[in-house]
Amino acid sequence: MSDIVKYEVQGRIALITLNRPEARNAVNGDVATGVEAAIDQMEADPSVWVGIITANTEGQERPVFCAGADLKAINSGNAAGLNTKRGGFAGFVYRERSKPVIVAVDGLATAGGCEIVLAADLVVATTRSSFGLAEVKRNLIAGAGGLFRLPRAIGQAAAMEAILTGEPIPAARAYELGLISRLVEPGTAVQEAMALAGKITEAAPLAVWASRKVVLAAAYSDDETLKRMTNEEFAKVMGSDDTKEGLTAFIEKRPPNWQGR
């Protein structure tokens, strides 16, 4: 793992940190490959059940979680390097995965940075954060999922205004609209995300992963497809060792010991 994307494990939680504060954590080729490698490592590690993506904002006068694509990389002809084959932009926005990812935002998430946020499962953000798709101000469009994920997250009217004006949505408003799960004080986003991830790891991981899969599919599938998917995932979970452990623990009046199998 390169220093541009840091990866560490704390218990059952993987912490992934974008580490280009001098470039407002803009995505270049190294960031994209680094994030993809981090997600690969998280998915392959059976001891890790939840991931968190955050960013180093040290030394920034105005904190920026991620300013999106590195325009210098694009201008130098390296635009393709900002995407990976499996993950798309930043190695993440279209990456198939089973484990939930929380983003911990303390500052501006704009353009591709906002699209990274929208590709995650839960958002913890500070009151000084904001979220925007500023592409129209540069005669561009948000090409990494923002144009369809933002309306799903906050509704078409609010999303249309943000997309067509390019103006960022303040954290308080984003919280009201449902984009943010937990709104916290500056400097505490990672701490709160760790606490949220910890609550998730107390639940049975197979059930968490299966539930996440169906919830995400609900955005674009019909009821019959969702019913079939729910039944399939239900059967998988019911046939697992963890279901037997969960029922036994309930009967014995003790906390369950989840194994993820």
C-alpha positions in Angstrom: 0.0 0.0 0.0 1.4 3.4 -1.0 1.6 6.3 1.5 -0.9 8.2 -0.7 -3.6 5.8 0.5 -3.1 4.5 4.0 -4.7 1.2 5.3 -4.9 0.1 8.8 -7.0 -2.4 10.7 -8.5 -1.7 14.2 -10.4 -4.8 15.4 -12.9 -5.7 12.8 -12.7 -2.3 11.1 -10.5 -1.2 8.2 -9.6 2.5 8.1 -8.7 3.8 4.6 -7.2 7.3 4.5 -6.8 9.5 1.4 -3.4 11.1 2.0 -2.8 13.9 -0.4 -3.6 16.9 1.8 -1.3 19.2 -0.2 -3.4 18.5 -3.3 -6.8 18.7 -1.5 -6.9 14.9 -1.7 -7.6 15.0 -5.4 -7.7 11.7 -7.2 -4.8 10.8 -9.4 -3.7 7.4 -10.6 -1.9 6.5 -7.4 -5.0 7.3 -5.3 -7.2 5.2 -7.6 -5.0 2.2 -7.5 -4.4 2.6 -3.8 -8.1 2.8 -2.9 -8.8 -0.3 -5.1 -6.0 -2.2 -3.4 -7.3 -1.2 0.0 -10.9 -2.4 -0.8 -9.4 -5.6 -2.1 -7.5 -6.1 1.1 -10.6 -5.3 3.2 -12.8 -7.7 1.2 -10.2 -10.5 1.3 -9.7 -10.3 5.1 -12.2 -12.5 6.9 -11.5 -10.7 10.2 -12.6 -7.3 8.8 -16.3 -6.7 8.6 -16.7 -3.0 8.0 -14.6 -0.3 6.2 -14.2 3.5 6.7 -12.9 5.9 4.2 -11.6 9.2 5.4 -9.0 11.9 4.4 -6.0 13.6 5.8 -6.7 17.4 5.9 -3.7 18.5 7.9 -2.3 21.8 6.9 -5.3 22.8 4.8 -6.7 26.3 5.6 -10.1 25.1 4.5 -10.4 21.3 5.0 -11.2 19.3 1.9 -12.1 15.6 2.1 -11.6 15.3 -1.7 -11.7 17.8 -4.5 -12.4 15.2 -7.1 -10.3 14.4 -10.1 -6.8 15.8 -10.2 -7.2 18.3 -13.1 -3.4 18.4 -13.5 -3.4 14.6 -14.2 -6.3 15.1 -16.7 -4.5 18.0 -18.4 -1.4 16.0 -18.8 -3.2 13.2 -20.6 -3.5 10.8 -17.7 -7.3 10.9 -17.3 -7.7 7.2 -17.8 -5.5 6.5 -14.9 -8.0 8.0 -12.5 -10.2 4.9 -13.1 -9.6 1.3 -12.4 -11.1 -1.6 -14.4 -13.1 -2.9 -11.5 -13.7 0.1 -9.4 -14.2 2.9 -11.8 -13.3 6.4 -10.6 -11.0 6.5 -7.6 -11.0 2.7 -7.7 -14.2 2.8 -5.7 -17.4 4.3 -7.1 -18.4 1.1 -9.1 -16.5 -1.4 -7.1 -18.6 -4.5 -6.2 -18.1 -5.5 -2.6 -19.9 -7.3 0.1 -18.9 -5.3 3.2 -20.3 -1.9 4.2 -18.2 1.2 3.9 -18.7 4.4 5.9 -17.2 7.7 4.8 -16.0 10.1 7.5 -16.0 13.6 6.0 -14.6 16.7 7.7 -14.6 19.4 5.0 -15.6 19.8 1.4 -16.4 16.8 -0.8 -16.9 18.1 -4.3 -17.2 16.7 -7.8 -15.6 13.2 -7.8 -15.1 13.6 -4.0 -18.8 13.8 -3.6 -19.2 10.8 -5.9 -16.9 8.8 -3.6 -19.3 9.8 -0.7 -22.3 8.8 -2.7 -20.8 5.4 -3.5 -20.4 4.6 0.2 -23.1 3.0 2.4 -23.2 5.5 5.3 -22.0 9.1 5.8 -20.6 10.6 9.0 -19.8 14.3 8.5 -18.9 17.3 10.5 -20.8 20.6 10.6 -18.1 22.3 8.5 -18.5 19.8 5.7 -20.3 20.4 2.4 -21.2 18.3 -0.7 -21.3 19.4 -4.3 -21.2 18.4 -7.9 -19.4 21.5 -9.4 -18.8 20.0 -12.8 -21.2 22.4 -14.7 -19.0 25.3 -13.7 -16.2 23.8 -15.8 -18.3 22.6 -18.7 -18.2 19.0 -17.4 -20.7 16.6 -16.1 -20.5 14.3 -13.0 -19.5 11.1 -14.7 -18.9 8.8 -11.7 -22.4 8.1 -10.6 -23.3 11.5 -9.0 -26.1 12.3 -11.5 -28.2 9.3 -10.5 -27.0 8.7 -7.0 -27.5 12.2 -5.6 -31.2 12.2 -6.6 -31.6 8.8 -4.9 -30.0 10.1 -1.8 -31.8 13.5 -1.3 -34.6 13.6 -3.8 -34.8 14.9 -7.4 -35.7 18.5 -6.6 -32.8 19.2 -4.2 -30.4 17.2 -6.3 -31.4 19.0 -9.5 -30.7 22.3 -7.9 -27.3 21.2 -6.7 -26.3 19.7 -10.0 -27.5 22.5 -12.3 -26.0 25.3 -10.1 -22.8 23.5 -9.1 -23.3 25.0 -5.6 -22.3 22.8 -2.6 -24.9 21.6 -0.1 -24.0 22.6 3.5 -23.7 19.8 6.0 -26.8 20.8 8.0 -28.9 20.8 4.9 -27.4 17.5 3.7 -28.4 16.0 7.1 -31.9 17.3 6.8 -32.2 15.7 3.3 -30.9 12.3 4.4 -27.5 12.2 2.8 -25.7 12.2 6.2 -26.3 9.5 8.8 -24.6 11.3 11.7 -23.7 15.0 12.0 -20.9 15.8 14.4 -18.5 18.5 15.5 -15.4 19.3 13.5 -12.5 17.0 14.1 -14.7 14.1 15.3 -15.8 12.4 12.1 -13.5 9.4 12.3 -14.2 8.9 16.0 -17.9 8.8 15.3 -17.5 6.6 12.2 -15.5 4.2 14.3 -18.3 4.1 16.9 -20.9 3.5 14.2 -18.8 0.8 12.6 -18.4 -0.8 16.0 -22.2 -1.0 16.4 -22.4 -2.7 13.0 -19.8 -5.3 13.9 -21.9 -6.2 16.9 -24.5 -7.6 14.5 -24.1 -10.8 12.6 -21.9 -10.1 9.6 -23.5 -12.4 7.1 -26.9 -10.9 7.8 -25.4 -7.4 7.5 -23.9 -8.1 4.1 -27.0 -9.8 2.8 -29.3 -7.0 4.0 -27.0 -4.4 2.4 -27.2 -6.2 -0.9 -31.0 -6.2 -1.0 -31.3 -2.5 0.1 -28.9 -1.4 -2.6 -30.8 -3.4 -5.3 -34.0 -1.8 -4.3 -33.0 1.4 -6.1 -33.2 -0.2 -9.5 -35.0 -3.6 -9.3 -38.7 -4.5 -9.5 -40.6 -6.1 -6.6 -40.4 -9.6 -8.0 -36.6 -9.4 -8.4 -36.3 -8.0 -4.9 -38.5 -10.8 -3.5 -36.4 -13.4 -5.2 -33.2 -11.8 -4.0 -34.4 -11.5 -0.5 -35.4 -15.2 -0.4 -32.1 -16.2 -1.8 -30.1 -14.2 0.8 -32.4 -15.3 3.5 -31.7 -19.0 2.7 -28.0 -18.4 2.7 -28.1 -16.7 6.1 -30.4 -19.3 7.6 -28.1 -22.1 6.5 -25.0 -20.5 8.2 -23.3 -21.4 11.4 -23.9 -17.9 12.7 -27.7 -18.4 12.6 -27.4 -21.4 14.8 -25.1 -19.4 17.1 -27.5 -16.5 17.2 -30.5 -18.7 18.2 -28.4 -20.6 20.8 -27.1 -17.4 22.3 -30.7 -16.1 22.6 -31.9 -19.3 24.3 -28.9 -19.3 26.6 -29.3 -15.5 27.3 -25.7 -14.6 26.4 -24.1 -12.4 23.7 -23.5 -14.2 20.4 -20.1 -15.0 19.2 -20.3 -14.2 15.5 -17.8 -15.9 13.1 -18.9 -14.7 9.7 -19.6 -18.2 8.4 
